[in-house]
Amino acid sequence: MSCVLGVRVYIAINIAILQYKSRKNVDLNTAICKLNVMANKERTHYNTTLNVDLLKRLKFLSIELNKRHNDLIEEAIELLLKKYEKRAKE
């Protein structure tokens, strides 16, 4: 198991370095800080369609905040779930 985690960390480091090299406005520390998240969370693919205007706005926000689309979508889902969980408790 630790070997698999080691491979994941190695891959994540290389991804962070490539992101840093390809986008000059991303500092290496920010890219590397995402390693812990990438190495510790289980991930799965999820495919859907989105409203064109929403996607365009998401892309602009992603550039403005220097965050990946996926990170913003996950944040939005977490906020949505919290909202409805609160309603269910009331």
Secondary structure in CASP SS format (residue, H / E / C, confidence):
PFRMAT SS
TARGET T0000
AUTHOR 0000-0000-0000
METHOD secondary structure of the structure
MODEL  1
M C 1.00
S H 1.00
C H 1.00
V H 1.00
L H 1.00
G H 1.00
V H 1.00
R H 1.00
V H 1.00
Y H 1.00
I H 1.00
A H 1.00
I H 1.00
N H 1.00
I H 1.00
A H 1.00
I H 1.00
L H 1.00
Q H 1.00
Y H 1.00
K H 1.00
S H 1.00
R C 1.00
K C 1.00
N C 1.00
V C 1.00
D C 1.00
L H 1.00
N H 1.00
T H 1.00
A H 1.00
I H 1.00
C H 1.00
K H 1.00
L H 1.00
N H 1.00
V H 1.00
M H 1.00
A H 1.00
N H 1.00
K C 1.00
E C 1.00
R C 1.00
T C 1.00
H C 1.00
Y C 1.00
N C 1.00
T C 1.00
T C 1.00
L C 1.00
N C 1.00
V H 1.00
D H 1.00
L H 1.00
L H 1.00
K H 1.00
R H 1.00
L H 1.00
K H 1.00
F H 1.00
L H 1.00
S H 1.00
I H 1.00
E H 1.00
L H 1.00
N C 1.00
K C 1.00
R C 1.00
H H 1.00
N H 1.00
D H 1.00
L H 1.00
I H 1.00
E H 1.00
E H 1.00
A H 1.00
I H 1.00
E H 1.00
L H 1.00
L H 1.00
L H 1.00
K H 1.00
K H 1.00
Y H 1.00
E H 1.00
K H 1.00
R H 1.00
A H 1.00
K H 1.00
E C 1.00
END
